[in-house]
Amino acid sequence: MKVLLVNPPRFEGIPVIREERCEITERASILEPYSLLQIGALLREKGHDVRLLDMNGRDLGYDSLGSICRSFLPEMTIFRFTPTTYDHDMRTAQMVKSNSKSMTAGICWTLRTLPTEVLAQANDLDVYIRQEYEVVTPDLVEAVAHGRELRTVEGISYREGNELRHNSDSRPLEDYDTLPLPAFDLLESLDPYFVTAPSGQPYTIIYTSKGCPFKCSFCTVAGTKWRPKSAEKTIEELRYLKKRYGLRTASFFDETFTLDKKRVVRICDALIEEGLDIHWYCNTRAHLVDADLLRKMYKAGCRGISYGIESGSQSILDHADKCVTVEQARNAIKWAREARIKTFASFILGLPGENWETVHETIEFVNQTLPNSAEFNVAVPYPGTKLYEMVYGVTSTPAVDFRKLYQDDAVVGTKDLSPADLNKARDMAYRSLYFNPRWWVRNIAHVMREPDDLQLATLYASKVLRNYLLFRMKHAH
């Protein structure tokens, strides 16, 4: 069966990340559509003819999609979309239908609890893949290829005449090691891709695990089963990327990379032993690192770590079920700095209980700890999260237009702060950091200690000034 995988174009010229918890616009990063590469490999195993068009990565318009549809004549087209770029991304289905007889299927993790709304507002979308794309997508394609009815495919919603059908949830992927290496060869090259600034290329994201068992109230992956790749499988992927593409930099896109510290040590030991010479970044929680682990990670090539700190106020963290203390966050930044690893700290303004006092606690925390980089988002009540239920209650119909769920423009406030107040607080936080001379001195000192970071640091500084002064932090984090 001919299957076309599509990453839609940029949104108003702004790159879009369409990967699970990060279904957002992001001006300063262009990431590979890793999920589509994984799907491509799975479908090839079943003998399907697969093509990929990454219009976001290559900065192409919808005309390129029409062209490949007319030449390739796909029987199924699978694409990713996000809540805030929904209408823009759904042009993919429209274009496919105008240029082929292909069935269309879309993937979006964030809207998985709103399948009726997703399908009702996009007449050219035939199937909505709600979850577990590694399991659901191959089953869907096999069903269509062999004439099975769609009602036999778990984890999808679809059209049947004038009716919308919602099948039962899919089974989870039990063993992440059973997945084949993603089909990176479907990309023309790794040249277009980078995170934060175009430096350290060739670059890619990879997953060494998926899921997070912690239950933060605001998170779309909260309480999901953690499924790791083994250290051996992770090294196999990195070894392949080094040999095939000369990979220099990778981002481990896991929600919580250091959940199993022993696995991290095995990955680090293998990287050191093989001398792959790859710099890498990861995401984790502040209470899941220690000084010894961070030193080992640096030795193995880790040059940056992103902590979801969320707030400098303990009361806010407790209300959000974060299960982390402010002191643990402070130590995590300190230990990473001592290990010569850059720290990226993310914060959310507007979680339940937020007021001007707690906002200033967060700003003070940042000015005391001085992470190398910080992003300040406003709280977003994503469907399916505890925060959504806290704000709107349990309702069968959407309480908010999902197209407005930007992390840089508040749609809801708190008891003490309006949405306008939260937008103001976000600007205050960025201004407090970016106009802090100690922060600039700290980052200059890091570059003097780590001269390999000079190009990245220069580009990052330019990005900071451009995003703040020119774009006022819209579509930027």
C-alpha positions in Angstrom: 0.0 0.0 0.0 1.2 3.5 -0.8 1.4 5.7 2.3 2.4 9.3 2.4 3.6 10.8 5.7 3.3 14.6 6.0 4.6 17.2 8.4 2.5 20.3 7.4 4.1 23.7 6.5 5.1 26.3 9.0 2.4 28.4 10.6 2.6 32.0 9.2 6.2 31.4 8.6 6.8 30.1 12.1 8.2 26.6 12.7 5.9 24.1 14.4 6.8 21.3 16.7 4.3 18.4 16.3 5.5 15.8 18.8 3.3 14.6 21.7 3.6 16.9 24.7 5.3 19.6 22.4 2.6 20.3 19.9 3.4 24.0 19.8 4.7 26.8 17.6 8.3 27.5 18.3 10.1 30.3 16.4 13.7 29.2 17.4 13.7 25.4 16.7 13.2 23.2 13.7 12.8 19.6 14.7 12.5 16.4 12.7 9.1 14.8 12.6 10.5 11.9 14.7 7.1 10.2 15.2 6.5 10.1 11.4 10.0 8.6 10.9 9.1 5.9 13.5 5.8 5.2 11.7 7.6 5.0 8.4 9.9 2.3 9.7 7.0 0.3 11.2 5.0 0.5 7.9 8.1 -0.6 5.9 8.3 -3.7 8.1 4.8 -4.6 6.9 5.9 -4.1 3.2 4.2 -0.8 2.5 5.6 1.8 0.1 6.3 4.9 2.2 7.2 8.5 1.4 7.7 11.5 3.7 7.2 15.2 3.0 8.5 17.4 5.8 7.2 20.8 4.7 7.9 22.3 8.0 11.6 21.3 8.0 12.2 22.3 4.4 10.1 25.4 4.6 7.8 24.3 1.7 4.3 25.4 0.9 1.2 23.4 0.2 1.9 23.4 -3.5 4.6 20.8 -2.9 2.0 18.5 -1.3 -0.2 18.7 -4.3 2.7 17.8 -6.5 3.7 14.7 -4.6 0.1 13.5 -4.4 -0.3 13.7 -8.1 3.0 11.9 -8.8 3.0 9.3 -5.9 -0.8 8.7 -5.8 -0.9 7.7 -2.1 -3.7 5.4 -0.9 -3.4 6.7 2.6 -1.9 10.0 3.9 -1.0 10.4 7.5 -0.1 13.8 9.0 0.3 15.5 12.4 -1.5 18.6 13.6 -1.6 20.7 16.7 -4.5 22.6 18.5 -3.3 26.1 17.7 -2.4 25.3 14.1 -5.5 23.1 13.5 -7.1 25.0 10.6 -3.7 25.6 9.0 -2.8 21.9 9.3 -6.1 20.6 8.1 -5.4 22.1 4.7 -3.2 19.0 4.4 -6.4 16.8 4.2 -8.0 19.3 1.8 -5.0 19.3 -0.5 -4.7 15.5 -0.4 -8.4 15.1 -1.3 -8.1 17.6 -4.1 -5.1 15.8 -5.7 -5.7 12.1 -5.0 -8.2 9.5 -3.8 -6.2 8.9 -0.6 -7.7 8.2 2.8 -6.6 10.8 5.3 -5.6 10.2 8.9 -4.4 12.8 11.4 -2.4 12.5 14.7 -2.6 14.9 17.6 -2.0 13.8 21.2 -3.2 17.0 22.9 -6.8 16.7 21.6 -7.3 13.0 22.2 -10.2 13.6 24.6 -12.1 15.7 21.9 -12.4 13.3 18.9 -15.9 14.5 18.0 -14.8 18.1 17.7 -11.6 17.2 15.8 -13.6 15.3 13.1 -16.6 17.5 13.1 -14.6 20.6 12.1 -12.5 18.9 9.4 -14.7 17.4 6.7 -11.7 16.1 4.7 -10.2 14.2 7.7 -11.3 10.5 7.5 -9.6 9.1 10.6 -8.3 10.6 13.8 -5.5 8.6 15.4 -6.0 9.4 19.1 -3.2 7.6 20.8 -0.3 5.1 20.7 0.6 5.9 17.2 3.3 3.2 17.3 0.5 0.6 17.8 -2.5 2.2 16.1 -1.0 3.4 12.8 0.3 0.1 11.6 -2.9 -1.6 12.6 -4.9 1.1 10.7 -2.9 0.8 7.5 -3.0 -3.0 7.6 -6.7 -3.0 8.1 -7.3 -0.7 5.1 -4.8 -2.6 3.0 -6.5 -5.9 3.7 -10.1 -4.8 3.6 -10.8 -5.0 7.3 -13.5 -2.7 8.7 -12.3 0.3 10.6 -14.3 -0.7 13.6 -11.7 -3.4 14.2 -8.9 -0.8 14.8 -8.5 0.3 18.4 -7.5 3.9 19.2 -9.1 5.7 16.3 -12.2 7.8 15.6 -13.5 7.9 12.1 -16.4 8.8 9.7 -18.9 6.2 8.7 -21.3 7.9 6.3 -22.7 10.8 8.2 -21.8 9.3 11.6 -18.7 9.7 13.7 -17.5 6.5 15.3 -15.1 6.2 18.3 -13.4 2.9 18.9 -12.1 1.7 22.2 -8.7 2.8 23.4 -5.7 1.0 22.0 -3.4 -1.3 23.9 -0.2 0.3 25.1 3.2 -0.5 23.6 4.7 -2.8 26.1 8.3 -3.1 25.0 9.9 0.0 23.4 12.9 -2.1 22.3 10.7 -3.9 19.8 10.5 -0.8 17.6 12.7 -0.6 14.5 15.1 2.2 14.1 13.2 5.2 12.8 13.4 5.7 9.0 15.7 8.7 9.0 16.5 8.0 5.3 13.0 9.3 4.5 14.5 12.8 5.1 16.5 14.4 2.4 19.1 15.2 5.1 19.5 16.4 8.7 20.7 19.8 7.5 17.6 21.9 8.3 17.2 20.8 11.9 18.3 22.4 15.1 17.1 23.3 18.6 17.2 26.9 20.1 19.7 28.1 17.4 21.3 26.6 14.2 24.5 25.3 15.8 26.0 21.9 16.3 24.6 20.3 13.2 23.9 17.6 12.1 21.3 17.4 14.8 18.3 15.3 15.6 15.9 14.5 18.4 15.5 10.9 19.6 13.4 9.2 22.2 15.1 6.9 24.7 11.9 6.6 26.6 8.3 7.7 26.6 5.7 8.5 29.2 5.9 10.0 32.8 4.3 8.4 35.8 4.2 11.7 37.8 0.8 13.4 37.8 1.4 17.2 37.4 -2.0 18.8 37.0 -1.1 20.8 33.9 0.7 18.1 31.8 -0.8 16.2 28.9 1.3 13.1 29.5 0.8 13.0 33.3 0.3 9.6 34.7 1.3 7.7 31.6 3.3 4.5 31.7 7.1 5.1 31.5 8.5 2.9 28.7 12.3 2.9 28.3 14.5 1.8 25.5 17.4 -0.2 26.8 20.9 1.4 26.9 21.9 -1.0 24.1 19.0 0.1 21.8 19.7 3.7 22.5 23.4 3.3 21.6 22.4 1.4 18.5 20.4 4.4 17.2 23.1 6.9 18.1 25.8 4.7 16.5 23.7 4.5 13.3 23.2 8.3 13.2 26.9 8.9 13.8 28.0 6.6 11.0 25.3 7.5 8.5 25.0 11.3 9.1 28.0 12.3 11.1 25.7 13.3 14.0 27.1 15.9 16.3 24.2 16.9 18.5 21.1 15.0 19.8 18.3 16.0 22.0 16.8 13.1 24.1 13.2 14.1 23.8 12.0 11.9 26.6 9.7 13.5 29.2 11.8 12.3 32.1 15.2 11.0 30.9 16.8 10.3 34.3 13.8 8.4 35.8 16.0 5.3 36.0 19.5 6.5 37.0 21.1 3.1 36.4 19.9 3.1 32.8 21.4 6.6 32.4 24.7 5.4 33.7 24.7 2.5 31.3 24.0 4.9 28.4 26.8 7.2 29.6 29.3 4.4 30.0 28.6 3.1 26.5 28.9 6.6 25.0 32.3 7.0 26.8 33.5 3.6 25.9 32.6 3.9 22.2 33.9 7.5 21.9 31.0 8.5 19.7 31.7 12.2 20.4 28.1 13.3 20.4 26.9 16.3 22.4 23.4 15.8 23.8 20.7 17.4 25.7 17.8 16.0 27.8 14.7 16.8 29.8 14.1 15.7 33.4 12.7 16.6 36.8 14.8 18.4 39.4 14.6 15.7 42.0 15.8 13.0 39.7 19.5 14.1 39.4 22.4 14.3 41.8 25.9 15.7 41.6 27.6 12.4 40.7 25.1 11.6 38.0 25.5 15.0 36.4 29.3 14.7 36.3 29.0 11.3 34.6 26.5 12.8 32.1 28.9 15.6 31.2 31.8 13.2 30.7 29.5 11.2 28.3 28.7 14.4 26.2 25.7 16.0 28.0 26.0 19.7 27.5 22.5 20.9 28.4 19.7 19.7 30.7 16.1 21.1 30.8 14.3 21.1 34.1 10.5 21.6 34.3 10.7 23.7 37.5 7.3 25.5 36.9 7.4 27.8 39.9 9.7 29.3 42.6 6.8 29.1 45.1 6.4 25.9 47.0 2.6 26.5 47.5 2.1 26.6 43.7 4.2 23.5 43.2 2.1 21.7 45.9 -1.2 22.7 44.3 0.0 21.5 40.9 1.0 18.0 42.3 4.5 18.6 41.1 6.1 16.5 43.9 9.3 18.6 43.8 10.6 21.2 46.2 12.0 24.6 45.5 15.2 23.5 47.3 15.5 20.4 45.0 15.2 22.7 42.0 17.8 25.1 43.4 20.2 22.2 43.9 19.6 20.7 40.5 20.6 24.0 38.8 23.6 24.3 41.1 24.9 20.8 40.6 24.5 21.0 36.8 26.5 24.3 36.7 29.2 22.7 38.8 29.3 19.8 36.3 29.6 22.3 33.5 26.2 21.5 32.0 24.0 24.3 30.8 20.7 24.5 32.5 17.4 25.3 30.8 14.6 26.0 33.3 10.9 26.2 32.3 8.3 28.0 34.4 4.5 28.2 34.2 2.7 31.4 35.4 -0.9 31.1 36.3 -1.2 27.7 38.0 -4.0 27.5 40.6 -3.2 29.8 43.6 -1.0 32.2 41.6 -0.9 35.8 42.7 1.5 38.6 42.5 3.4 37.4 45.5 4.0 33.9 44.0 4.9 35.5 40.7 7.6 37.5 42.4 8.8 34.3 44.2 9.4 32.8 40.8 11.2 35.8 39.4 13.3 35.9 42.6 14.2 32.2 42.3 15.4 32.8 38.7 17.5 35.8 39.6 19.0 33.8 42.5 19.8 30.6 40.6 20.5 32.2 37.2 19.9 29.2 34.9 21.6 29.6 31.5 18.2 29.9 29.9 14.7 30.1 31.1 11.3 30.0 29.5 8.2 31.5 31.0 4.8 30.1 29.8 1.3 30.9 30.9 -0.8 28.0 32.3 -2.8 26.3 29.6 -5.9 24.2 30.5 -5.3 21.5 28.0 -8.2 19.0 27.5 -7.6 15.8 29.4 -5.6 17.4 32.2 -6.5 17.8 35.8 -6.0 21.6 35.3 -8.7 21.6 32.7 -11.1 19.9 35.1 -10.1 22.3 37.9 -10.9 25.3 35.7 -13.9 24.1 33.8 -15.2 21.0 35.6 -16.0 17.7 33.9 -17.9 18.5 30.7 -18.8 16.6 27.6 -18.4 19.6 25.4 -15.2 21.7 25.0 -15.2 24.7 27.4 -12.5 26.6 25.5 -11.6 27.0 21.8 -8.6 24.7 21.5 -7.2 27.0 18.7 -6.5 29.6 21.4 -4.4 27.3 23.7 -1.1 29.2 23.2 1.6 29.1 26.0 2.4 32.7 25.3 -1.1 34.2 25.6 -3.3 33.4 28.6 -6.9 32.3 28.1 -7.7 31.8 31.8 -6.6 33.6 35.0 -6.6 32.7 38.6 -8.6 33.9 41.6 -6.2 36.9 41.9 -4.8 37.4 38.4 -6.6 38.0 35.1 -5.3 36.6 31.8 -4.0 40.1 31.1 -2.2 40.1 34.4 -0.5 36.7 33.5 0.7 38.1 30.2 2.1 41.0 32.0 3.8 38.7 34.6 5.3 36.7 31.7 6.8 39.9 30.2 8.1 41.0 33.7 9.8 37.6 34.2 11.6 37.8 30.8 12.5 41.4 31.3 13.9 40.7 34.8 16.1 37.9 33.5 17.2 39.5 30.2 18.1 42.8 31.8 20.0 41.2 34.7 23.7 41.9 34.1 24.7 39.0 36.4 22.9 36.6 34.1 24.9 37.8 31.1 28.2 37.7 33.1 27.3 34.1 34.2 26.7 33.0 30.6 29.9 34.7 29.3 31.8 32.9 32.1 30.3 29.6 30.9 31.5 30.2 27.4 35.0 31.0 28.6 34.9 27.7 30.4 33.4 25.9 27.5 34.7 27.5 24.3 33.0 24.9 22.1 29.7 26.7 23.1 30.8 30.0 21.6 28.8 29.8 18.3 25.7 28.5 20.1 26.0 31.2 22.8 26.4 34.0 20.2 23.4 32.8 18.2 21.4 32.3 21.4 22.1 35.9 22.6 20.9 37.1 19.2 17.8 35.0 19.5 17.1 36.4 23.0 17.3 40.0 21.8 15.3 39.4 18.6 12.5 37.5 20.4 12.2 40.0 23.2 12.7 43.3 21.4 11.2 42.4 18.0 8.6 39.7 18.6 7.8 40.4 22.3 8.1 36.7 23.0 5.2 35.7 20.7 5.5 32.1 19.4 8.8 32.0 21.4 9.9 30.2 24.5 
